[in-house]
Amino acid sequence: MSALKIGFYGHVRQYHNLKAEIDKAISDVLESGDKAISDVLESGSYVMGPQLGVFEKELAVYCKKKEAVGVNSGTDALWLALIAWGIGAGDEVITTSNTFFATAEAIWLAGATPVFVDINPETCNIDVNLIEAAITPRTRAIIPVHLYGQCAEMRAVAKIAKAHKLRVLEDNAQSLGARGNDFEIGELGDAVATSFIIQKNLGCFGDGGALVTDDPDLATNIRRLRNHGSLKRSFHSIGYNSRLDDIHAAVLRIKLRELDKWNDQRRALAKLYDEGLKGTSLKLPTALPGYRHIYHLYVVETPHRDALQQYLQERGITALTHYPIAIHQQEGYPWGHSARISGSLKHSERSAAQVLSLPMYPELTVEEAQATIDAIRAWDKSRK
Ligand SMILES: Cc1ncc(COP(=O)(O)O)c(C=O)c1O
């Protein structure tokens, strides 16, 4: 057995690289509690405190949007946007089935019906040529997922949405910092939902998310919904508890400053993988011309996925699967809820059976990426 150990995540290395700054920011939030209590905030500045407000402003600037609202998770950002738009029972929302479960879960939580269309097999993002066939009089919105770090083809999505008067909610949990060839994330949609769970390109130390938009009414509504329906102390309508804590906001402020550099490092590693794995039997990720793919995940495909994963694991290299079971293939689906499949989902099903994500994070060394390439090449040769 090899002594090599290449893990799948780099966030502990990331913490050590920024330790002094992060430790100070966290301790500053903890120390600031007294000051806030003697002011007006009953919960100190740990919840809905000043760091959250500043982070929201900085995130909005980064996303070139007017408003960013911090919430408890990417799932909540999706779900609360649907609720704020009044999308619920009897309504349909079009999306894909080869995404993280939460994309569809948010639609179910809102009480609406997800309608799954197939993916473009090259990008694993929604096949924009299949969207129109899925539209019915009940359709209210489209949720394109910017999967693995690459934008969906938003020009086409936006054109269809405009023609049919549909909302577009971009699921950007995996692609903060990516761009299209001639558009930015959020430029063509009505709102963007982002996740800050630790393993994302911009991750806090736990769960977190945000809703980013140019629509001030939507932003205000999300601010209300995330805080028990309250915009002013003691005045409530029904909402939820979905706030982004100040400790997370303080950490995210530090990490946001590093995000573009980290994404460039991911892109450099992806180039190394692309070149090193060229000529093997694996299908490598496709970056669309002119798109800035930021490789949240570097996903290869092979019909012998399980064998390759095991081969790598035996050599100390952890590769994971995103996502090995398409949502419509989950046991018990759709659990008594309504759901609809539009056309065939053959590419989504193939993807679930064949995808394997290689180690990919800014802190991965060139030597580690090269060792992964060498191991895959040796496996590939042994099969010929
Ligand atoms: C594509 C996608 N959508 C939604 C989510 C949900 O985000 P969260 O885990 O922050 O709720 C995630 C990630 O976890 C995701 O990858």
The ligand as an SDF file (V2000), in Angstrom:
LIG
                    3D

 16 16  0  0  0  0  0  0  0  0999 V2000
  -25.9580   22.8760   -6.8500 C   0  0  0  0  0  0  0  0  0  0  0  0
  -26.2890   23.0760   -5.4080 C   0  0  0  0  0  0  0  0  0  0  0  0
  -27.4600   23.6240   -5.0660 N   0  0  0  0  0  0  0  0  0  0  0  0
  -27.7990   23.8530   -3.7880 C   0  0  0  0  0  0  0  0  0  0  0  0
  -26.9450   23.5320   -2.7650 C   0  0  0  0  0  0  0  0  0  0  0  0
  -27.4010   23.7550   -1.3670 C   0  0  0  0  0  0  0  0  0  0  0  0
  -26.5560   24.5510   -0.6290 O   0  0  0  0  0  0  0  0  0  0  0  0
  -26.4440   24.3430    0.9610 P   0  0  0  0  0  0  0  0  0  0  0  0
  -25.7180   23.0800    1.2110 O   0  0  0  0  0  0  0  0  0  0  0  0
  -25.6920   25.5440    1.4170 O   0  0  0  0  0  0  0  0  0  0  0  0
  -27.8320   24.3140    1.4810 O   0  0  0  0  0  0  0  0  0  0  0  0
  -25.6820   22.9630   -3.0690 C   0  0  0  0  0  0  0  0  0  0  0  0
  -24.6670   22.6180   -2.0810 C   0  0  0  0  0  0  0  0  0  0  0  0
  -24.6030   22.1550   -1.0960 O   0  0  0  0  0  0  0  0  0  0  0  0
  -25.3570   22.7190   -4.4190 C   0  0  0  0  0  0  0  0  0  0  0  0
  -24.1850   22.1800   -4.7570 O   0  0  0  0  0  0  0  0  0  0  0  0
  1  2  1  0
  2  3  1  0
  2 15  2  0
  3  4  2  0
  4  5  1  0
  5  6  1  0
  5 12  2  0
  6  7  1  0
  7  8  1  0
  8  9  2  0
  8 10  1  0
  8 11  1  0
 12 13  1  0
 12 15  1  0
 13 14  2  0
 15 16  1  0
M  END
$$$$
